[in-house]
Amino acid sequence: MVDRVVERTDGTTSERVTETASAPGGTTVVERRGSGAGLLIGLAVLILVVVGALYLINQNNRENVKTDAITSAAKDVGGAAKDVGGAAKDAAKKVE
């Protein structure tokens, strides 16, 4: 037998207190329930961290590709300079 039930809510948490006096000394049961907003905020933060990590990894990969392209171009320029130097030496020998 329930003697008294009190329900309260503050918009975020709901609380229900049930008091029973049929047993000697009585029994009080308190139930609290949250709205789950903390879980949603935690999930949103986790998603933001994953997206940020993926962005940083992708940015690092782009930097590596750019560095490789510049290194390759520098090697090609160095090879072309050697060819021009060799051609200049050959032309100098023919002029003599």
N, C-alpha and C positions, 0 to 999 in steps of 0.2 A: 504494500500500500504506500503510495506516494503522498506525503503530506504537503510538500511545497516544491515548486519548480520555478527557477528564476533564469530567464534568458537575457543576455546582453550582447550587443554588438557595437563595435566602434568603426565599422566600415572595413577594417582589415582583419580583425579577429572576432570570432564568435565564441561565446562562453555560455555553457548551460550548467546550472547547479541544481542537483536533485537531492532533496533532504527527505529522509525517511525516519520516522520515529517509532516504527512498529517493533524493532529490536531493542533490547536494553542498551541504552547509551546512544541509540540512533545511528544512522549511516548517512554520510554525505558523499555524493559522487560529483566530481567537477570534470566537465569535458571542455577542452579548448580546441578550437580549430582555426588554423590560419587560412589566409586567402591563397597562398601559393605564389604570391608576388616575388618572394625571395628566390624561389626556384626559377622563375622566368627571368629575373635579373641575372642570376648566375649563368643560365643558359646563354643569354645574350652576350655576356662578358666572354664566355668560352668561345662563342662563334667569332667575336671580334679578335680574340687572340689568335685563333686559327687563320683567319683571313690576313691578319697582319704578318704572321709568320710566312704564309705562302707568298705574300707580296715581297717580303725581304729576300726570300730564297730566289724568287723570279728576278728581282733586281740584281742580285749577285750573279746569276747566270747571264744576264744581259751584259754586265760589266766584263765577264770572262770572254764572251763572244766578241765584244768590242776590242778588248786587248789582243785577242788572237788575230783579228782582222788588221789591226795596226802593225802587229809584229810581222805578219805576212807581207803587208805592203812595204814595210821597211826592208825586208829581205829582197823583195823585187827591185826596189830602188837601188839597193846595194849591188845586186847583180847587173843592173843596167849601167851603173857607174863603172863597174869593172869592164864591161863590154866597150863603153866609150873610151875608157883609158887604154884598152888594148888597141882599139882602132886608131887612137891618136898616136900611139907608139909605132904602129905599122905605117901610118901616113908620114911620120917623121923619118922613118928609115927610107921610105921611097923618095923623099925630097932630097936626101943627102946624096 
